[in-house]
Amino acid sequence: MNQRELIRHLSILFRQRHRALRNQFEKYDIGTGEWSVLALLSRHKAGMEQTMISRELGLEKTTTARELMSLEKKGYIIREQAENDKRKKIVYVTEKAEKNIPLVKDAGNQWLRNVISGINEGELILFDKVLRKMTANADTISERVEEDE
């Protein structure tokens, strides 16, 4: 498989997943970018620092701030000042988010189960390993670009 085909297939998967979940997102008034933030926060019950959210998701700080502002207006998150550093914000999901996140996750998990049907465990493990390496390489490239700016 050449590089162009690999990127094409990854792009198709991304777009098809987005299309499949769009109804769930719309039902709960959640955008695609907002969903990434909520899914991450749902795994961090003790809250997360805003800059860590950017780092974990590979987002620009301004993009993260915009997504958080929207989620806050919709009642999905709250932001509080960190006790040890008043300049930092800790982000938590609300009860509304805790209620709705599992419903959207279920739809995403069902989509993934359908997509990976017929693929054995060994193939999935290898695919995961390759994607992790590609992500790490992309992170390294991004860090170099940021240093050059």
C-alpha positions as CSV (number, residue, x, y, z in Angstrom):
1,M,0.0,0.0,0.0
2,N,1.4,3.4,-0.9
3,Q,1.2,6.4,1.3
4,R,-1.6,8.1,-0.7
5,E,-3.8,5.0,-0.3
6,L,-3.1,4.8,3.4
7,I,-4.1,8.4,3.9
8,R,-7.2,7.9,1.7
9,H,-8.4,4.9,3.7
10,L,-7.9,6.7,7.0
11,S,-9.7,9.7,5.7
12,I,-12.6,7.5,4.5
13,L,-12.9,5.9,7.9
14,F,-12.9,9.2,9.7
15,R,-15.6,10.7,7.4
16,Q,-17.8,7.6,7.6
17,R,-17.6,7.5,11.3
18,H,-18.5,11.2,11.5
19,R,-21.4,10.6,9.2
20,A,-22.6,7.6,11.2
21,L,-22.4,9.5,14.5
22,R,-23.7,12.8,13.3
23,N,-27.3,12.1,14.3
24,Q,-26.2,11.2,17.9
25,F,-24.1,14.4,18.0
26,E,-27.0,16.5,16.8
27,K,-29.5,14.9,19.2
28,Y,-27.4,16.0,22.1
29,D,-26.2,19.3,20.5
30,I,-22.6,18.2,20.5
31,G,-20.1,19.0,17.7
32,T,-17.5,16.6,16.5
33,G,-14.6,18.5,18.1
34,E,-16.7,18.9,21.3
35,W,-17.2,15.2,21.4
36,S,-13.5,14.5,21.4
37,V,-13.1,16.8,24.4
38,L,-16.1,15.2,26.3
39,A,-14.9,11.7,25.6
40,L,-11.4,12.6,27.0
41,L,-12.9,14.3,30.0
42,S,-15.2,11.4,30.7
43,R,-12.0,9.3,31.4
44,H,-10.7,11.9,33.9
45,K,-13.2,12.2,36.6
46,A,-10.9,14.3,38.7
47,G,-10.8,16.9,36.0
48,M,-8.1,18.0,33.6
49,E,-6.1,21.1,33.1
50,Q,-7.1,22.9,29.9
51,T,-3.5,22.7,28.5
52,M,-3.5,18.9,29.0
53,I,-6.7,18.6,27.0
54,S,-4.9,20.4,24.1
55,R,-1.9,18.2,24.4
56,E,-3.8,14.9,24.7
57,L,-6.0,15.7,21.7
58,G,-3.3,17.4,19.6
59,L,-5.3,20.6,19.4
60,E,-4.2,24.2,19.3
61,K,-4.9,26.0,22.6
62,T,-7.3,28.4,20.8
63,T,-9.3,25.5,19.4
64,T,-9.5,23.9,22.8
65,A,-10.6,27.2,24.4
66,R,-13.3,27.6,21.7
67,E,-14.6,24.0,22.2
68,L,-14.6,24.4,26.0
69,M,-16.5,27.7,25.8
70,S,-19.2,26.1,23.7
71,L,-19.4,23.1,25.9
72,E,-19.7,25.3,29.0
73,K,-22.5,27.3,27.4
74,K,-24.4,24.1,26.6
75,G,-24.0,22.9,30.2
76,Y,-21.6,20.0,29.5
77,I,-18.6,21.2,31.4
78,I,-17.5,23.5,34.1
79,R,-14.2,25.2,34.5
80,E,-12.7,26.1,37.8
81,Q,-9.4,27.8,38.8
82,A,-6.7,25.5,40.0
83,E,-6.1,25.9,43.7
84,N,-2.3,25.9,43.4
85,D,-2.2,28.2,40.3
86,K,-4.9,30.7,39.7
87,R,-3.9,31.1,36.0
88,K,-4.8,27.5,35.3
89,K,-8.3,26.1,34.7
90,I,-9.4,22.6,35.6
91,V,-12.2,21.3,33.5
92,Y,-14.9,18.9,34.7
93,V,-17.9,17.2,33.1
94,T,-21.3,18.1,34.5
95,E,-24.2,15.7,35.3
96,K,-25.7,16.5,31.9
97,A,-22.5,15.3,30.3
98,E,-22.3,12.2,32.4
99,K,-25.9,11.3,31.4
100,N,-25.4,11.8,27.7
101,I,-21.8,10.7,27.1
102,P,-22.6,6.9,27.5
103,L,-25.4,7.2,24.9
104,V,-23.1,8.7,22.3
105,K,-20.3,6.3,23.2
106,D,-22.6,3.3,22.7
107,A,-23.4,4.4,19.2
108,G,-19.7,4.9,18.5
109,N,-18.8,1.5,20.0
110,Q,-21.5,-0.2,17.9
111,W,-20.1,1.5,14.7
112,L,-16.6,0.3,15.6
113,R,-17.8,-3.3,16.3
114,N,-19.4,-3.3,12.8
115,V,-16.3,-1.9,11.1
116,I,-13.8,-4.4,12.7
117,S,-16.0,-7.4,12.2
118,G,-14.1,-10.1,10.4
119,I,-10.7,-8.8,11.5
120,N,-8.9,-11.1,14.0
121,E,-7.4,-10.0,17.3
122,G,-3.8,-10.2,16.0
123,E,-4.6,-7.9,13.1
124,L,-6.2,-5.4,15.4
125,I,-3.2,-5.5,17.7
126,L,-0.8,-4.9,14.9
127,F,-3.0,-2.1,13.4
128,D,-3.1,-0.4,16.8
129,K,0.6,-0.7,17.2
130,V,1.2,0.8,13.7
131,L,-1.3,3.7,14.3
132,R,0.4,4.5,17.7
133,K,3.8,4.7,16.0
134,M,2.3,6.9,13.3
135,T,0.7,9.2,15.9
136,A,4.0,9.4,17.8
137,N,5.8,10.4,14.6
138,A,3.2,13.0,13.8
139,D,3.5,14.4,17.4
140,T,7.3,14.6,16.9
141,I,6.9,16.5,13.6
142,S,4.3,18.9,15.2
143,E,6.7,19.6,18.1
144,R,9.5,20.4,15.7
145,V,7.2,22.7,13.7
146,E,6.1,24.5,16.9
147,E,9.8,25.0,17.9
148,D,10.6,26.5,14.5
149,E,7.7,29.0,14.8
